[in-house]
Amino acid sequence: MKNAILITIGDEILSGNTIDTNSNFIATELKSIGISVKQIFTISDEIEVIKSTLKDAFDLGDLVITTGGLGPTRDDKTKKAFLEFFDDELISDEKTFKHLSDYLISRNRQDLLELNKSQADVLSKAIVFQNDFGTAPCQMIEQNGKLVFSLPGVPYEVKPLIKDKILPYLKEKFELDSIFTRIVSVVNVPESILAERIADWEDHLPSHISLSYLPIGNRVKLRITASGKDFSQLENDVETQIQFLLKIIGENVIATYEDKIEKILGEILTDRKLSISTTESCTGGEISKLITSVSGSSKYFLGGIVTYATQKKIDILKVSKETVAEHTVVSEEVALEMARGGQKLFGTNICLSTTGVAGPSKGEDGKDVGTVFYSIRIHDIEKASHLYLPYMERTDFMNFVAQRILQDLVAMLVQNH
C-alpha cells in the first residue's frame, strides 16, 4: 500500500482561528483508493519550515500533499518554498492564465486580475491541475519516483481538486488495490464487552480484512475494511463476515451500511411512516440540526422548539409550575413533561426533549455543569435518562447529548419493532 504525508500550511491553523478540515477529507478520500496517510504535519507560513517539512515528508512517504499558502498576498510563501526546495524556476503558463482570467471574468472580478495574475506563474517542472473554484492552481512535481501536490487551502477548492482530478490521476499512475468498507453500528454493549463477545470471529478474519472499533456515545461503530484487486469479491467477502457477525450480536445491531445516526434514524422513520418533533433546552437546537441535515427529513420531521427559559417551558410546552418548583427545571420530571407537551404541540408520533446545564456556569437552580436529563416519547411510551458530563466544553456537550438521544431512540425503535 502506498503511504501519503499531508502538510497543512498556515499560521491561521496553528493559532486556532481556522479548523483544519482538509486533512480529514483528504485522508478519507485517499483511503478509498488504497492509499494510507502515514503522518500529518501542521506548519507555519515560513519558507525554511516548509522546505524542512518537505524533506521529512519525502523521507516518510511515497506521496506528499500540501494545502495552503498559495494566495496572491505576501504571507503566502508555499510557491517560493517549492521553488527553492526543487531548485526550479517560475514560468508564465498561458493555459493557466487563460483559466484564471476566464474564472475572474465569469465572476465579475476583472479588477482583481492584476493582483492575481502571478498565480498563473507555475514551476517549470510541475504538472498543473486547474482549479475550477478558485484562482490558485494545483501543481504536482515528481522527484525520485515520489509525488508532491501543492493545493490551495480553501476547503471548497480542495474537495473538487482531490475528487475530480488528483484521485483519478493517482489511480492511473499507481496500481492500487481496491478498498471496500462497511460500518456495523452496535448499541447498548460497552466496547470492552463487545470486543470479548466477537473475539473469536475477529481472530478468524481473512488476512485481507481488517476491523476497527469507533465508540461514540452508547454506540460502537465496527468498521470492516477489505483490500484486494477484485472489488466485487471484496463486497462479497465483507458481506459474508457481516452475516457471521450478526449471528453473534444481531440483537444489538442497528445498521450495517450507514454510520451516521441521523441517517439511520431517518431510514427507520421513513420506513415506518413515523413523525418526530423536538423540544430542546440545553442542546440549543442541536438535535433538530442533526435530524434536518438528512435530505428528505421533511417527510418525518414536523418541527422543533428551543424553550431555553423556564417560563417558556411552562407557557409553550405546558410544563407544570408545580413540577418545576418541586423537582427544579433540570430534572427527569420536567424532561418528561417537555416531551409530552411537544408531542401534543406538533402532533407527532415521537418527541425528544432535553433540559440541563451546558456551562460554563451552574444552572439557575444550582445544578452542576454537565448535568442533563433527556426524554424520549414514542406514542404513549416514554423514557427519561440522566447524564453527567462535567468536563465537556459547551459545544461538545451539546453535540454529545444530541448524538446520544438519537442513538437511544434508534435502539428503542429497533427493540420494539
C-alpha positions in Angstrom: 0.0 0.0 0.0 1.3 3.5 -0.9 1.8 5.9 2.0 0.9 9.6 1.9 2.1 12.5 4.1 -0.2 15.5 4.5 1.2 19.0 5.2 -1.2 21.8 6.3 0.4 25.2 5.9 -0.9 28.3 7.6 -0.4 30.4 10.7 -4.2 30.6 11.0 -4.4 26.9 11.6 -1.7 26.9 14.2 -3.3 29.9 16.0 -6.6 28.0 16.3 -8.5 30.7 14.3 -9.2 28.2 11.5 -10.0 24.5 11.8 -8.2 22.1 9.5 -10.9 20.1 7.8 -8.9 19.4 4.7 -6.7 16.7 6.3 -9.7 14.7 7.4 -11.3 14.9 4.0 -8.1 14.1 2.0 -7.2 11.2 4.3 -10.6 9.7 3.8 -10.5 10.1 0.1 -7.0 8.6 -0.2 -8.0 5.6 1.9 -10.9 4.9 -0.5 -8.4 4.2 -3.3 -5.9 2.3 -1.2 -3.5 5.0 -0.1 -2.8 5.2 3.7 -1.9 8.5 5.4 1.1 7.9 7.5 1.6 11.3 9.1 0.0 14.8 9.1 2.1 18.0 9.7 0.7 21.4 10.5 3.2 24.1 10.0 3.7 27.9 9.7 3.9 30.0 6.6 7.7 30.2 6.7 9.9 29.2 3.8 12.5 27.3 5.8 9.9 25.5 7.8 8.1 24.4 4.6 11.3 23.2 3.0 12.4 21.3 6.1 9.0 19.6 6.4 9.0 18.7 2.7 12.3 16.9 3.2 10.9 14.9 6.2 7.8 14.1 4.2 9.7 12.7 1.2 11.7 10.5 3.6 8.5 9.1 5.2 6.1 8.6 2.3 5.5 7.9 -1.4 3.2 10.8 -1.9 3.0 14.3 -0.3 0.0 16.6 -0.4 0.3 20.2 0.9 -2.6 22.6 1.4 -2.4 26.3 1.9 -0.1 29.2 1.3 -0.9 29.8 -2.4 -2.7 33.1 -2.2 -1.5 36.3 -4.0 -0.5 38.1 -0.8 2.9 38.3 0.8 2.1 36.0 3.7 1.6 33.1 1.3 5.0 31.6 0.7 4.5 28.0 -0.4 5.3 28.6 -4.0 8.6 30.3 -3.1 9.5 27.4 -0.8 8.8 24.9 -3.6 10.9 26.9 -5.9 13.9 26.7 -3.6 13.3 23.1 -2.5 13.1 21.7 -6.1 15.8 24.2 -7.4 13.3 25.3 -10.0 12.1 28.4 -11.8 8.8 30.0 -12.5 7.3 30.2 -16.0 4.3 32.0 -17.2 1.8 29.4 -18.2 -0.6 30.6 -20.9 -3.2 27.9 -20.3 -3.3 28.7 -16.5 -3.5 32.4 -17.2 -6.5 32.0 -19.5 -8.2 29.7 -17.0 -7.6 32.3 -14.3 -8.8 35.2 -16.5 -11.9 33.3 -17.5 -12.6 32.4 -13.9 -12.4 36.0 -12.7 -14.4 37.5 -15.6 -17.2 34.9 -15.1 -17.5 36.2 -11.5 -17.3 39.9 -12.5 -13.9 40.3 -10.8 -11.9 41.6 -13.7 -10.4 44.3 -11.4 -8.6 41.6 -9.4 -6.8 40.1 -12.4 -3.7 42.2 -11.9 -3.4 41.2 -8.3 -3.9 37.5 -9.0 -2.1 37.1 -12.3 1.1 36.0 -10.6 -0.9 32.8 -9.7 -0.6 31.8 -13.3 3.2 31.6 -12.9 4.0 27.9 -12.2 7.1 25.8 -11.6 8.7 24.7 -14.8 8.8 21.1 -13.5 5.2 21.0 -12.5 2.1 19.3 -14.0 -0.7 21.8 -13.4 -4.3 20.8 -12.4 -6.5 23.8 -13.0 -8.7 25.0 -10.1 -12.3 25.4 -11.2 -13.4 27.0 -8.0 -10.5 29.4 -7.2 -7.5 31.3 -8.5 -4.6 29.2 -7.4 -3.9 26.0 -9.4 -2.7 22.8 -8.0 0.8 21.9 -9.0 2.4 18.4 -9.0 6.1 17.6 -9.1 7.6 14.1 -9.4 11.1 13.5 -7.9 12.8 10.2 -7.5 9.6 8.3 -8.1 7.7 10.2 -5.4 5.0 12.8 -6.0 4.1 16.1 -4.3 0.9 18.0 -4.8 0.6 21.7 -3.8 -3.1 22.7 -3.3 -4.8 25.9 -2.1 -6.1 25.8 1.4 -9.8 26.7 0.9 -11.8 23.6 1.5 -14.4 24.2 -1.2 -11.4 24.4 -3.7 -9.6 21.4 -2.2 -12.5 18.9 -2.4 -13.1 19.0 -6.2 -9.4 19.1 -6.9 -8.9 15.9 -4.9 -12.1 14.1 -6.0 -12.2 15.1 -9.7 -8.5 15.5 -10.6 -6.0 14.1 -8.2 -7.7 10.8 -7.3 -8.2 9.8 -10.9 -4.6 10.7 -11.7 -3.3 8.6 -8.8 -5.4 5.6 -9.7 -4.0 5.7 -13.2 -0.4 6.4 -12.0 -0.2 3.6 -9.5 -1.5 0.0 -9.5 -3.7 0.4 -6.4 -5.7 -2.2 -4.5 -9.4 -1.7 -4.3 -10.8 -0.8 -0.9 -14.2 -1.7 0.4 -15.6 -0.7 3.8 -18.8 -1.3 5.7 -19.9 0.0 9.0 -21.8 -2.1 11.5 -23.4 0.1 14.3 -23.8 -1.6 17.6 -25.7 -0.2 20.6 -26.1 -1.0 24.3 -22.9 -3.0 24.5 -19.7 -1.4 26.1 -16.7 -1.6 23.8 -14.7 -3.9 26.0 -17.6 -6.4 26.4 -18.3 -6.2 22.6 -14.7 -7.0 21.9 -14.8 -10.0 24.1 -18.0 -11.3 22.5 -16.7 -11.1 19.0 -13.1 -12.0 19.7 -13.2 -15.5 18.1 -14.9 -14.0 15.0 -12.2 -11.3 14.8 -9.4 -13.7 15.3 -10.6 -15.7 12.3 -11.0 -12.8 9.8 -9.2 -13.4 6.5 -5.9 -11.6 6.2 -7.2 -9.1 3.6 -10.0 -7.9 6.0 -9.4 -5.6 9.0 -11.6 -4.4 11.9 -11.5 -1.2 13.8 -13.7 0.0 16.8 -15.1 3.5 16.8 -17.0 4.2 20.0 -19.4 7.2 20.0 -21.9 7.7 22.9 -23.6 4.4 23.7 -22.8 3.1 20.2 -19.8 1.3 18.8 -19.2 1.5 15.1 -17.4 -1.6 13.8 -15.5 -0.6 10.6 -14.8 -3.7 8.4 -12.4 -3.0 5.6 -11.2 -5.3 2.8 -8.5 -4.7 0.3 -7.6 -6.5 -2.9 -7.8 -6.4 -6.7 -11.4 -7.6 -7.3 -13.9 -5.1 -5.9 -16.9 -7.4 -6.3 -15.1 -10.1 -4.5 -14.3 -7.7 -1.6 -18.0 -6.8 -1.3 -19.0 -10.5 -1.1 -16.2 -11.2 1.4 -17.3 -8.4 3.7 -21.0 -9.3 3.4 -20.1 -12.9 4.4 -18.3 -11.7 7.5 -21.2 -9.4 8.5 -23.6 -12.3 8.3 -21.3 -14.3 10.7 -21.2 -11.2 13.0 -25.0 -10.8 13.0 -25.3 -14.3 14.4 -23.3 -13.3 17.4 -24.5 -9.7 18.2 -27.5 -9.3 15.8 -29.8 -8.1 18.6 -27.6 -5.1 19.3 -27.0 -4.1 15.6 -29.0 -1.1 14.4 -27.4 -0.7 10.9 -24.9 -2.5 8.6 -24.5 0.2 5.9 -24.9 3.7 7.2 -22.8 5.1 10.0 -24.4 8.5 10.8 -27.1 8.1 13.4 -29.3 10.8 11.9 -29.4 8.9 8.6 -30.1 5.6 10.3 -32.9 7.2 12.2 -34.3 8.8 9.0 -34.4 5.5 7.2 -36.4 3.9 10.1 -38.8 6.8 10.4 -39.4 6.8 6.7 -39.9 3.1 6.5 -42.4 3.1 9.4 -44.1 6.3 8.5 -43.4 7.9 11.9 -43.2 11.6 12.6 -40.9 13.3 15.1 -40.5 16.6 16.9 -38.1 18.1 19.4 -38.3 20.3 22.5 -34.8 21.3 23.4 -33.2 23.4 26.1 -29.6 22.7 26.9 -28.9 21.3 23.4 -29.9 24.6 21.8 -31.4 23.1 18.6 -28.6 20.6 18.0 -31.0 17.6 17.8 -33.1 19.4 15.2 -29.9 20.3 13.3 -28.8 16.7 13.1 -32.2 15.4 12.1 -32.7 18.1 9.4 -29.2 17.6 8.0 -30.6 14.5 6.2 -32.1 15.0 2.8 -35.8 14.2 2.8 -36.2 14.8 6.6 -39.2 16.9 5.9 -41.1 13.6 5.4 -40.9 12.9 9.1 -39.6 15.9 11.0 -42.5 18.3 11.7 -40.8 20.9 13.8 -38.7 21.7 16.9 -38.6 24.4 19.5 -35.9 25.6 21.9 -37.6 26.6 25.1 -34.5 27.9 26.9 -36.1 30.0 29.6 -38.1 28.2 32.3 -41.1 30.3 31.8 -41.3 29.4 28.1 -41.3 25.7 29.0 -44.3 26.5 31.1 -46.1 28.8 28.6 -45.4 26.9 25.4 -45.0 23.2 26.4 -47.3 23.4 29.4 -44.8 22.1 31.9 -46.3 22.3 35.3 -45.2 25.1 37.6 -45.6 22.7 40.5 -43.2 20.2 38.8 -40.6 22.8 38.3 -41.0 24.0 41.9 -40.8 20.5 43.4 -38.1 19.0 41.1 -36.3 22.0 39.5 -36.2 22.8 35.8 -33.3 20.4 35.3 -34.9 17.2 36.2 -36.3 13.9 34.8 -39.9 15.1 35.6 -39.5 18.3 33.5 -37.9 16.4 30.6 -40.9 14.0 30.5 -43.4 16.9 30.6 -41.5 18.7 27.8 -41.7 15.7 25.6 -45.4 15.3 26.3 -46.0 19.0 25.6 -44.0 18.8 22.3 -45.8 15.7 21.1 -49.1 17.5 21.6 -47.9 20.8 20.2 -46.6 19.3 16.9 -48.9 16.3 16.7 -46.1 13.8 16.2 -45.6 10.1 17.0 -42.3 10.8 18.6 -40.9 13.7 20.6 -37.5 14.2 22.1 -36.7 16.7 24.9 -33.6 17.9 26.8 -33.0 20.0 29.9 -29.7 20.6 31.5 -26.7 22.8 32.2 -24.2 23.2 29.3 -22.0 25.6 31.2 -19.6 27.2 31.8 -21.6 28.3 35.0 -24.1 26.4 37.1 -27.8 26.4 36.2 -30.3 28.8 37.7 -31.4 26.0 40.1 -27.9 25.3 41.2 -27.4 22.1 39.2 -23.8 21.3 38.3 -22.4 22.0 34.8 -22.7 18.8 32.7 -26.0 17.7 34.2 -28.6 16.7 31.7 -31.9 14.9 31.6 -33.5 13.9 28.3 -36.7 12.2 27.4 -37.9 10.0 24.5 -41.6 9.7 24.0 -42.9 7.2 21.3 -46.7 7.3 21.1 -47.6 6.8 24.8 -44.4 5.1 25.8 -41.9 7.4 27.5 -38.4 7.0 28.8 -36.2 9.5 30.7 -32.4 9.3 31.1 -29.8 11.2 33.0 -26.2 12.0 32.0 -23.4 13.9 33.9 -20.7 15.3 31.6 -18.8 17.8 33.8 -15.6 18.1 31.8 -17.0 18.7 28.3 -16.7 22.0 26.5 -20.1 23.6 25.8 -20.5 22.8 22.1 -19.1 19.3 22.6 -21.6 18.7 25.4 -24.5 19.8 23.1 -23.4 17.5 20.3 -22.7 14.5 22.5 -26.2 14.8 24.1 -27.8 15.2 20.7 -26.0 12.1 19.4 -26.8 10.1 22.5 -30.5 10.8 22.4 -30.8 9.8 18.7 -28.9 6.6 19.4 -31.2 5.8 22.3 -34.2 6.5 20.1 -32.9 4.2 17.3 -32.2 1.4 19.9 -35.8 1.7 21.3 -37.3 1.6 17.8 -35.2 -1.4 16.8 -36.0 -3.3 20.0 -39.7 -2.5 19.9 -40.3 -3.3 16.2 
